[in-house]
Amino acid sequence: MSVTTVNINVPVNHRPWMTISKHDITLPEDIEVGHQIVNIKAKDKDKNQILTYHLKEQLTVPFQINPETGWLVVKAPLDREMREFYTLHVIVKDNGEPILTGNAVVKIRIEDINDHFPRFHGGNVFQGFVHENEKNDRSPQRVNLERNITVTDDDATPANRRVKLYLHGLGSQLFKLNSKTGQLTTSKIANIDREIHDFFHFKVMAVDSGIPSKTSTGTILISVVDVNDNHPKFLSTSFEFDVAEDIKPGGVIGRALAVDKDATQPNNLLLYLLENEMSGKFRLDINTGTIHVSEGFFSQPLKPVYKFNVTARDLGFPAGLTTTEVTLKMPNTEFTLQDIKKPKQRVMVLPEEIPIGSIIGRLEPELEHPVQDIRVDPAQKQTVPFDVKPNGAIITTDRIDRETGKPYYNFKILTLYNCTPPINTVRDVTAIVNDVNDNAPVFPLEQYTSTISKDFPKDTVIATPIAFDEVDERPSSYSYSITGPQPEYLTINKTTGIVRTTGLVKNITTPQIVSYTVTARDNQNPTLHARTKLNLHIMSHNITKDNC
């Protein structure tokens, strides 16, 4: 018996394998589309095998692979701000029976490039005002901007997105800018003078930390508000006049003139007040400082020399006062003297918004006779908010608002005395209205809009809702508060109104839009307040990162 051995060769398909199974690659985000990243290579023991390459994430990533050559290339523009890491799975297939595959993993990190310019929030023009510095200021003035100067750089990494702010241009050296808060102040105490500069126009430069750096430019426009920091000053420390021999009732003796260097009204408007003149022989024009003789000048007795004071008072707040001494020398002449006394001028000071019917002063009788009638000059009755009672009390008859009315009123009081023959007298009254804090603050915008995400660092400035009061002449300060849902994400500076993020923004998980209310309340009068809305777009993330 014989045995025959038959050998049958059955072909076996071997699995292809990658020459390198793992790749770690870093690409700059500005790399060109079509750039060849790496050539993925595979081998197969079987001869004449045709290998093809496939990318598992082909439809969801900005990369593609050449199925024949294995070259991995950039398919679409990369953006580091949208995504930093990609994990790609490359599959190689043979054409055997059955089809077998091999695998490789490619990890790609996108490198941040400084491709974004700094961006000013709300536009690149910043307008506001600053009160000129008073000499007794203890700290630099804060510039009241419609919004603080805040900047965002959309680059992904701190190395490129850190921004510093610089001021540039004529007059910018008088100011200082805090790059963290965007708050603008004067650089020194009492270095802004409205009488020298009434307006500033300069640039703010936002420079990022990238290499090379990128710069954006904004414009700052600041109006300087005049403060009553200059008191009136007489042209002479004292005045001396000789009364003319032929002077008549109402005649001019001289003028005690003062000037005020403040730039704007009412700070440089002056009223002249006659003081310590008890004879009734002289009167003073309240608007010009001109000294006249009155009818009482010709009454008994007459001295050779008269001395009294003239005070110049401006209409700013607080009022500036300066006093000078006036000496009048009488001529060696016999005047025709009379027994008539000329009433003195009266000045009364009252706060605005005083209740109607309030007494602002009282006129005492000039003569010993009974008063038959006393009234405001009928020609002025309809133009002044005052009246006089039978007992001489001056009262208010209407609302008095310094901002919409006048800073002072001049009117005459007519008095009829019950005697034979009846005597009529006229007295000039000036009522000076002082400013009070009676106007609520306002926000420049009805609502503010901002965006935050969990990637925002703690203390990031997101809004600067600052309130103003441009009506009252005296400066006001405010206390700020913020209310709304999820208050743990935000904090507000109670003094400046600057809204910042807290450290809890890292806990954000759900994107949403939330509305907050910001309130500014007057520190001197808490009933005066303003409110505005802050609409906040909360994003759950800015950066997507694959977990490998």
Summary of the structure (lengths in Angstrom):
residues: 548
radius of gyration: 42.4
end to end distance: 67.1
largest distance: 182.7
contacts: 1651
relative contact order: 0.09
helix: 3%
strand: 43%
